[in-house]
Amino acid sequence: MKNWTITKLNLSRGANCAALSTITLFAAQLACADQAEYFVQHKFNINVNAAAGQEFRGIWQWRTFAQARGQDGTATDGSSNKKDFVGASDGNMFADATKAGAFATDTAAFTVDATGSGSHEVGGLAEVDRPAGFYAKASSESQISFNIGTVNAMGRILWGPRWTNSRISGTQSIGRDPVTLSVRDMDTGVLASTTLWDIGLDLGEGGSSTYENGDLKFHGGGHGSFHLEMESPFLTGDQGHMEMSWDGGVVTSSDDSGVFDGLLPTLGGAADLSAHIGDANGNVSLGFDMGGTNVNGYDMGIGFETDGVAEAVPEPGSLAALGLSLASFAGRRRWFGRRGQ
C-alpha cells in the first residue's frame, strides 16, 4: 500500500462507495472508508542571462506530517528540514502513520537539472475505516528557491501547474501557489521583488478540482472562493486576474480581466469552472524585465512553493475533509533564497 513512485491509480471503492479515478501516490485497492487525498505538481523552466561562471544555487525545504488515530492509539510521523544544492539535484521525503482503522501517508519531492528546469510536488492520503478508526491527517509542503548572478534582470519562467483532489463527502480545500522573483542591483544594492503568478482555491463541502495540461476545472461545492493573479508590473506578456466567491453553490461575486476576461461564471450562476490556461500544453509563459545591463550585474532569486492537506474525520453523516494546496503551515510565506553571487 505504500508505493512512493507517483503513478496513475484507479481507486476502486466497494459496492456502497463511488468509484474514483485520480492521479495520486498509491498503487492499491482501498476499502470503503472516509477518505481524502491530494496531489500537486509544478514543472518549471528558468531562462535567464547568467553571468560568466555562474550556476544555479538553491535550497529545497520540505515538511511532511502524518497522523492516524484508532482504537489502539495514535501514530505520528513526519520531518521538516532543508537541502542546499548547486546544479542538478533531487530529493524525496515522506511520512507514514497507521493504526487500527486509520491510515495517513504523504510525500514531498523535487528534481532539478543544472539548467534550471525541473519540478516539485506534494501528495497525500488520509483514510479512516469505521468503526475502528477515529481520525487521519496527511500534510506536506515543498519550497524551492534559486539564486544566480545575471548580467541583466530579464528572463522568462515557463510554468506548468498541475493538481487533483478527490473526496468522499464533505471537503475543505485551501491553497496558494506563488511564483516569486527578487532582484538585487549589484551597482546600487537596491533590492526589488514581485509575485509573477499566484493562484488560490478554497473549496467547501462537496467541492472538487483538477488542473491538468492547462485545463482547470472545479465544482465549488457549498461555499468557497478562487483567485488567480498574473498582474506584476514587471511582466512583459499577458496579464490579468480572476476572482470569484460563492455560497450555496451560487456565485456571489465574479471579476475577471485581461487575458482571463470572460472565463468565470457570472453572478448568480453555478459555482463551476472549466477553462484552459496557458499554451496548448498548459504551460504559462512568465516573461519579466526588472532592469537592463549594468556594470556589476544582478543577484536574482526565484521561488516556488506548494503544499497540501488531507484530513479524514468520520462523524455522523460521514464527514471527510480535504485540503488541497497549498496553505496550512504557519509561516509558509518565508523567503528561503540566499542573496549574493
N, C-alpha and C positions, 0 to 999 in steps of 0.2 A: 504493500500500500504506500510505501514511502520511496517513490522513484523520483529523484531530483533532476532528471532530464525533462526539459519542457517539451511536452508532446500534445497532440490533439487527443481529446478524450470525449467519448460519448458517455455521459452519466446516465446509466440505465436504472431508473427507480423501480420500486416494487409496484405491484398492481394498484395500490391505493395512492401512488405518488406520480406526479407529472414527469415525463421524460425530458431531460435537458441535454443540449449539445453545446459545448463551450470550449474555449482554449484555457487550459489550466495546467497544473504541475503534476497531476497524478494519473497513473495508469491503473485504474481499479474499478471494480463494480461496487457501488455503495448501496447499503440497505436503506429502507425508508427511514428518514430522520429529519430533524430540523437541521438545516444546512445553509451555510453562506460561503461564498468564495469570490476571489478577485484575481485578476491577472493584468498587469500594466507593463508595457514595454515601450521604450522610446529609442529610436535609432537616430543617429546624428552623423553629419559630416561637416567638419570645420575647415573652411578655406580662408586663410589669412596670409598676408605678406610677411613671412618670418624674416627676421634679421639674420645675417650670416652667423652660422654656428649655433643658432637657437633651435631648440626642440621642445615639444610639449612636455611640461611637468604637471603633475596632477595629484589630487587627493581624492580617494574614494572613501566615503563614510557610510556606514550601514548601521541599522538597528533591526533586530529580529526579536519577536516575543511570541510565545505560545503558552496557553494555559488551558487545562482541562480539569473539570471537577465532576466527580461521580460519587456513587455510594461508598466507594472505597478510598475517598480522599481527594487531594488536589495535587496535580503535577504541573510544574512550571519550568520552562526552558527559554533561553534567549541569550543574545550577546549584543554588544554595542562597541564599535571601535572604528579605526580608520587605517587606511593603507596609502602610503606615499608611493608614487611611481614616476618613472621617466620613460617616455616612449611607449612601446607596447606593453600591455598588462591585462590581467583579468582577476576576477575573484568571485566566490560563491559562498554565501553563509546561509545557514538555515536553523530553525528551531522546531522542536517536535515534542508534544506532550500528549500522553494517553492515560486515561483512567476508564473504569468500567462505564460504558455507555457514552463516553465523551472523548473527542479527538480533535487536536488542533495542530496544524503544521504550516510553515511559511518559509519563504526564501527571499534573499536579496542578492543580486548578481550584476556584474558588469564585465564588459570586454572592450578594449580599445587598441587600435594599432598605432604605429609611430606617426601616421599622417593626420591623426585627429578624427578618425572615423571609428564608430563603434556603437554600442547600445548599453542601456542599463534597464533593469526590470525588477519588479517585486511581484510576489504571488502568494496566495494563502488560502486555506480552507479551514473552516470550523464546523464540527458536526456533533450533534447530541442525539442519542437514541434513548427514547423514553421507555420505561420509567427510570432506568438505572442512571442515566446521565443527567446532570444538572446544568452544566454551563461549559462553553468552549469559546476561546477567542484566539485569533491569529492576527498579528500585525507586523508589518515590515516597512522599512524606509531605505531609500538609496539616494545619495547625493554625490555628484561628481563635480569637481572644479578643476579647470585647466588654467595654466599660465604660460605665456610665451612672449618673448621680446619680438616686436614687429617694427618695420620701417615706417608704417603709417597705421592709422586707426580705421582702416576699411576692411571689409571682408564679407563673407556670406556663410550662413549656417543652414544646411539642409536638414530639416527636422521632420521625423516620421513618427508621430504618436500612434499608439495602439492600446486598446484596453477592452476588457469584457468583465461583466459580473453576472452572477446568477443568484436566484433566491427561491425559497420555497413559499414563504408567506410574507410577513412584514419585512421591510428593509429600511435601512438608513445608510446613506452613502454621501460622503462629502470629500471634496478633493480640490487640490490646486497644484498645477504643474508649470511653474515658470521657467523661462529661458532668460537668464540674466547676463548682462555684459558690463564690465568695468574696464576703463582705460586710464592709465596714468601717463601724462605727457612728461617724458624724462628731461625735457628742456626746462619746463616751468614747475614741475612737481604737482600740477593740478590733476586731481582725480575726478573723473566723470563716470556715472553709472546709469543704467537704464534697464528696463524689462522689455525685451523684444516680443515676447509671447507669453500669455497666461491664459489658462483655461480652468474653470472650476464647475463642479456639478454637485448639487445637494439633492439626493433622491429620498423622498419619503416612502411610506408604506406602500408596497406594491410596485415600486419603481424598478426599472432595469435599463441597462445601457450597453451598447457595443460601439467600438470605434476601430474600424478595420479598413486598410487601404484607402483612407480618406473618407470612408462612408461613416458618418457619425449618426447614430440612431439612439433615441431613448424614449421610453414610456415613463412619464413623470410620476405616476402614482398619485397618491392623495395630495401631497404638497411638496414644494421644493423650489429650487432656483438653479439657474445656469448662467454662466458668463464666459465669454471669450474676448480677450483684448489683444489687439495687434495694432497699437497706435503710438509706438515710440516715435518721437520726432527725429530719431536717427535712422529710421528705416528708409531704404531707398526704393522699395517696391510697394506692392499693395498694402493698404491699411484698412482698418475697420474694426467694429466691435459688435457683439451680440450680448444682450442682457434680457433675461426672462425670469419671471416667477409665476407660481400657480398655487391654487388652493382648491381642494375638492376635485382635482383633475382638470380644472378650468384655468386658463391663462388670465392672470390678474394684472400683469404688466409685460410689455414686449417692446423692445427697442433694438434695431439693428442699423448699421451704417456701412458705407464704403463697399468693399468687396463682398461683404456679407448682407448687403441690403436685400430685403425681401425673403430671407431664408427662414425666419422664425414664424411660428403660427401667430395669428393676430389675437388681439384682446377678445376674451370670451370664447376662444376656440379650445379644442382639446390640447392638453399639455404633452403632445407627441412631436418629436422632431426627426426628420430624415433629410440629411443634407450631405453633399460632398464638399470636402475642404481640401485645397491643395491641387497638385497636378494629377495626371491620370493614375499615378501610383500612390497618391495620398501624401506625397512629400510637400512640406511647406517651405518655401524659399525665403529666408530672413536675411536679405542684404542690408548692410549698415555702413554708415560713414560718420565717424566721430572725430576725424581730423586727418589732414594730409601729411606729406613727408616733412619731417623736421630734422634737426641736427643729430640728436641723441636717440631718436626713436620713441617707442611706447612700450609700456608693460601692459599686456592685455589679459584680462581674466574672464572666463566664460563658465557659467554654472548651469547645471541641470539637476533637477530633483523630482522625486516622486515618492509616494507611499500608499499604503492600503491597509484596511482593517476589515476583518470578517468576524462576526460575533453571532453565535447561536445560543439563544436563551429561550428554552421552551417554557411557555406559560399557557394558561387556558386560552385556547384559540391558536396555539402553536406558533408563537412569535419567533421569527428568525431574523435577526438584524444584521444587515450587511453594510460595511463601509468600503467605498472604492476610492481610492485615490487619496489618494493622495494626502490627508491633513490632520492626523490625530496626535501628533507628537508636539509637546510644548517646546517652544524654542526652535522649531524647524526652520525658521527664517534666517538662521545664522549663515554668514558667508564664510566658507572654509577655504577659499582660494588664497594663495600666497602672493604677496606683492614683491616686485623686484625681479630683475632679469636673472 
